[in-house]
Amino acid sequence: MKFSKVFLPDSLATAACLVMGEGNECQPLAIISQLDFISLIDQDPSVEELESVKIDLEDDLYAPLLTSVKWLPGKKNTHKLQKNESNLH
């Protein structure tokens, strides 16, 4: 299997979770610092930047899982929810 793209934010989040730990050793916060190769910008991504992160379905690692399921549209029951909430008061 060949990978050509790394989603850096996902990798950093994974590293932070590893450092924070789970269970008794869990720390509530991890600070990631000294990443000179990352520059943050305060603007929306361009069309070219968005296109550069798209993965074709044939190249997607999760495509077999996601395409093998018969997906059903979700149902919105906001009217019933509001009606039930009014009965609680």
C-alpha positions as CSV (number, residue, x, y, z in Angstrom):
1,M,0.0,0.0,0.0
2,K,1.4,3.4,-0.9
3,F,0.6,6.7,0.8
4,S,1.5,10.0,-0.8
5,K,-0.3,12.5,1.4
6,V,0.0,13.2,5.1
7,F,-2.7,15.2,6.9
8,L,-0.5,17.1,9.3
9,P,-3.2,18.3,11.7
10,D,-4.5,14.8,12.1
11,S,-0.9,13.6,12.8
12,L,-0.4,16.3,15.4
13,A,-3.7,15.5,17.1
14,T,-2.7,11.9,17.3
15,A,0.7,12.8,18.8
16,A,-1.0,15.0,21.4
17,C,-3.4,12.2,22.3
18,L,-0.4,9.9,22.8
19,V,1.3,12.4,25.1
20,M,-1.9,13.2,27.1
21,G,-2.5,9.5,27.7
22,E,-5.7,7.7,28.7
23,G,-7.2,6.7,32.0
24,N,-5.3,7.5,35.2
25,E,-2.4,9.1,33.4
26,C,-4.6,11.4,31.3
27,Q,-3.5,15.1,31.1
28,P,-6.2,17.6,30.0
29,L,-4.1,19.5,27.6
30,A,-1.1,19.1,25.3
31,I,0.8,22.1,23.9
32,I,2.5,21.6,20.6
33,S,5.4,24.0,20.1
34,Q,8.5,24.6,18.0
35,L,7.0,23.6,14.7
36,D,9.0,26.0,12.5
37,F,7.8,24.1,9.3
38,I,4.2,25.2,10.0
39,S,2.9,28.7,9.3
40,L,-0.7,29.5,10.3
41,I,-2.7,32.0,8.2
42,D,-5.9,33.8,9.0
43,Q,-7.8,33.3,5.7
44,D,-10.0,30.8,4.0
45,P,-8.2,28.2,1.8
46,S,-8.1,29.0,-1.9
47,V,-9.8,26.7,-4.5
48,E,-6.4,25.4,-5.4
49,E,-5.6,24.5,-1.8
50,L,-9.0,22.8,-1.4
51,E,-8.4,20.8,-4.6
52,S,-5.0,19.7,-3.4
53,V,-6.4,17.9,-0.4
54,K,-9.1,15.9,-2.3
55,I,-8.6,12.2,-2.6
56,D,-10.1,10.3,-5.5
57,L,-12.4,7.5,-4.4
58,E,-10.1,4.9,-6.0
59,D,-7.2,6.1,-3.8
60,D,-9.2,6.5,-0.6
61,L,-8.2,4.0,2.1
62,Y,-11.7,4.1,3.6
63,A,-13.6,3.9,0.3
64,P,-14.4,0.1,0.5
65,L,-15.9,0.6,3.9
66,L,-17.9,3.7,3.0
67,T,-19.2,2.4,-0.3
68,S,-20.2,-1.1,0.9
69,V,-22.9,0.3,3.2
70,K,-26.4,1.2,2.0
71,W,-26.7,4.7,3.5
72,L,-30.1,5.9,4.5
73,P,-31.1,9.6,4.7
74,G,-31.5,10.9,8.2
75,K,-34.9,11.9,9.5
76,K,-35.5,15.2,11.3
77,N,-38.0,15.0,14.1
78,T,-37.6,18.5,15.4
79,H,-41.4,18.9,15.6
80,K,-41.8,15.8,17.8
81,L,-38.8,16.9,19.9
82,Q,-40.3,20.3,20.6
83,K,-43.6,18.8,21.4
84,N,-42.1,16.3,23.9
85,E,-40.0,19.1,25.5
86,S,-43.2,21.2,26.1
87,N,-44.7,18.2,28.0
88,L,-41.8,18.1,30.4
89,H,-42.5,21.6,31.8
